[in-house]
Amino acid sequence: MSNSSSLNEFLLLAFADTRELQLLHFSLFLGIYLAALLGNGLIITAVACDHHLHTPMYFFLLNLSVLDLGTISTTVHKSMANSLWDTRAISYSGCAAQVFSFFFLISAEYYLLTVMAYDRYVAICRPLHYGTLMGTRACVRMAAAAWASGVLKAVLHTGNTFSLPLCQGNTVDQFFCEVPQILKLSCSDSYLTEVGLIVVGACLGFGCFVFIVLSYVQIFTAVLRIPSEQGRHKAFSMCLPHLAVVCLFVTTGLFAYLRPASISSPALNLVVAVLYAVVPPAMNPVIYSMRNKELKEALKKLVQLLLVQQQ
């Protein structure tokens, strides 16, 4: 296989070789996907339909749920189909589309989590200016900037990755098309350009992480000054779900890409990819609904309405 122009398809890493384990993998991924679909779908519907939730915090949460649905749909659909039909193939164009979608959704989600940290900072530390700083137009612009940044990053990475000559076979050692695994197939030093893009992206991501940390340092400092226990509890209920989602997102992503090569193996890479690409979209609705009284009430009303309509 001389170069990427002769590639018609890639071969993804299979979870199992036996038919029984392939069907078990399909069933497990289907269960996780349906849970993510149900949880995020309920949040999107509740926020859209309940006028009490038409606030900046829930507007950003709705965007987060949409991105989570897109992320898990991008990674698990092809893997589930391959297990069901006992194949490993994904077309060249399908792989490129998967890389673009994954980079776009993951990047946009991280930038959106940074915007949500700013929203929590303004709500706790500058409540008198909240209406001005977090007006409807400002919220739409910040959300649009997060989405647009994700598109730009995805275009750069996808275009550069699939412009490289690939002559090391067509086997991708992951259950979805992941850029580091595709770069291993390159036979040119031009892959250093993609490495440079990854380093720049990592620096931007680190800047966002520092911003989130500094925001929460000021948030917790302000919360601890609140005299009433009820006020502190309400403030923590607003902030802790977002902080938990950030921790889940960042820790799994860091472990996936920054762990030492000495503890890397195909099996471990597979497990880690599931942890950062599949688990967070399914867990985020649970995390956000655990301590959020308003959201739980809205979800309860929505479920009751659905049950009444079915009867």
MOKA-V52250 format. One record per residue. N is the residue number from 0. RES is the residue in one small letter. OMEGA is omega in degrees with one decimal (none if undefined). Layout:
BEGIN
n: {N;N}
res: {RES;RES}
omega: {OMEGA;OMEGA}
END
This chain:
BEGIN
n: {0;1;2;3;4;5;6;7;8;9;10;11;12;13;14;15;16;17;18;19;20;21;22;23;24;25;26;27;28;29;30;31;32;33;34;35;36;37;38;39;40;41;42;43;44;45;46;47;48;49;50;51;52;53;54;55;56;57;58;59;60;61;62;63;64;65;66;67;68;69;70;71;72;73;74;75;76;77;78;79;80;81;82;83;84;85;86;87;88;89;90;91;92;93;94;95;96;97;98;99;100;101;102;103;104;105;106;107;108;109;110;111;112;113;114;115;116;117;118;119;120;121;122;123;124;125;126;127;128;129;130;131;132;133;134;135;136;137;138;139;140;141;142;143;144;145;146;147;148;149;150;151;152;153;154;155;156;157;158;159;160;161;162;163;164;165;166;167;168;169;170;171;172;173;174;175;176;177;178;179;180;181;182;183;184;185;186;187;188;189;190;191;192;193;194;195;196;197;198;199;200;201;202;203;204;205;206;207;208;209;210;211;212;213;214;215;216;217;218;219;220;221;222;223;224;225;226;227;228;229;230;231;232;233;234;235;236;237;238;239;240;241;242;243;244;245;246;247;248;249;250;251;252;253;254;255;256;257;258;259;260;261;262;263;264;265;266;267;268;269;270;271;272;273;274;275;276;277;278;279;280;281;282;283;284;285;286;287;288;289;290;291;292;293;294;295;296;297;298;299;300;301;302;303;304;305;306;307;308;309;310}
res: {m;s;n;s;s;s;l;n;e;f;l;l;l;a;f;a;d;t;r;e;l;q;l;l;h;f;s;l;f;l;g;i;y;l;a;a;l;l;g;n;g;l;i;i;t;a;v;a;c;d;h;h;l;h;t;p;m;y;f;f;l;l;n;l;s;v;l;d;l;g;t;i;s;t;t;v;h;k;s;m;a;n;s;l;w;d;t;r;a;i;s;y;s;g;c;a;a;q;v;f;s;f;f;f;l;i;s;a;e;y;y;l;l;t;v;m;a;y;d;r;y;v;a;i;c;r;p;l;h;y;g;t;l;m;g;t;r;a;c;v;r;m;a;a;a;a;w;a;s;g;v;l;k;a;v;l;h;t;g;n;t;f;s;l;p;l;c;q;g;n;t;v;d;q;f;f;c;e;v;p;q;i;l;k;l;s;c;s;d;s;y;l;t;e;v;g;l;i;v;v;g;a;c;l;g;f;g;c;f;v;f;i;v;l;s;y;v;q;i;f;t;a;v;l;r;i;p;s;e;q;g;r;h;k;a;f;s;m;c;l;p;h;l;a;v;v;c;l;f;v;t;t;g;l;f;a;y;l;r;p;a;s;i;s;s;p;a;l;n;l;v;v;a;v;l;y;a;v;v;p;p;a;m;n;p;v;i;y;s;m;r;n;k;e;l;k;e;a;l;k;k;l;v;q;l;l;l;v;q;q;q}
omega: {-168.0;-179.2;-174.6;-179.2;179.4;-179.6;174.2;-177.9;172.6;175.5;-179.1;179.0;179.5;177.6;-175.9;179.3;-178.0;-177.1;-178.4;180.0;175.9;178.4;176.3;176.7;177.8;-178.1;180.0;178.7;178.1;178.2;179.1;-178.6;179.4;177.1;177.5;179.3;-179.8;-176.9;-179.2;177.9;177.9;179.2;179.8;-178.9;-179.0;-179.1;-178.6;-172.2;-176.8;-176.8;176.6;-177.9;178.1;179.3;-179.6;-177.2;-178.3;173.2;178.0;178.0;176.3;177.1;179.2;179.7;176.8;178.6;178.1;177.7;178.6;-178.4;-177.1;176.4;-180.0;-171.9;-169.4;-174.3;-177.1;178.7;177.6;-179.7;179.3;178.1;-178.2;-176.5;175.9;177.0;179.0;-168.8;167.8;-176.6;179.1;179.7;177.6;177.7;178.2;178.9;179.7;177.6;-180.0;-176.7;-177.3;179.4;-179.8;-174.7;-179.7;-179.7;179.6;179.9;-179.6;177.8;178.4;176.2;176.1;177.0;179.4;175.3;176.9;177.6;179.2;178.3;-179.4;-177.9;-176.1;-171.5;-180.0;-173.8;-178.7;-179.5;-173.7;-178.6;-179.6;-175.7;-176.2;175.2;-176.7;-178.0;-180.0;179.9;179.2;179.7;-179.7;177.6;179.0;178.3;178.0;179.4;-178.7;177.6;177.0;178.2;-178.8;-179.8;-179.8;179.0;-178.4;-177.0;-178.3;-179.9;-178.1;-177.8;-175.0;169.9;-179.1;171.8;-177.9;-176.9;179.9;-178.6;-179.3;-179.2;177.9;-176.5;176.6;-176.8;170.4;-177.4;-177.7;-173.2;179.9;179.4;177.2;179.5;178.1;179.5;-176.2;177.2;-176.6;176.4;-179.9;176.1;178.7;175.7;178.0;176.3;177.4;177.0;178.9;179.1;177.7;177.5;178.8;177.9;176.9;178.0;177.8;176.5;176.6;-179.8;177.6;178.3;179.5;-179.5;-179.4;177.6;-177.5;172.8;178.9;178.8;-177.9;175.1;179.4;-178.5;-178.8;177.5;179.6;-173.7;-175.0;178.5;179.1;178.4;178.0;179.8;179.0;-179.6;178.4;179.1;178.5;-169.7;-172.8;177.2;178.6;179.7;178.3;178.9;178.3;-179.4;178.8;-178.7;-174.0;-176.1;179.1;178.7;179.1;-179.9;-179.1;-171.0;-175.3;179.0;-179.1;179.3;-178.6;179.7;179.4;176.2;179.7;-178.9;179.5;177.1;-180.0;-179.4;-178.7;178.7;176.3;-177.5;-176.2;-176.4;-174.4;-174.7;-177.9;179.0;178.3;-175.8;-175.5;177.6;178.2;-178.9;-176.6;-176.9;-175.3;-173.3;-176.2;-175.5;-178.8;-179.1;178.3;178.1;179.5;178.5;178.4;177.5;-179.0;179.2;178.4;179.2;178.9;179.4;179.0;180.0;178.2;180.0;none}
END
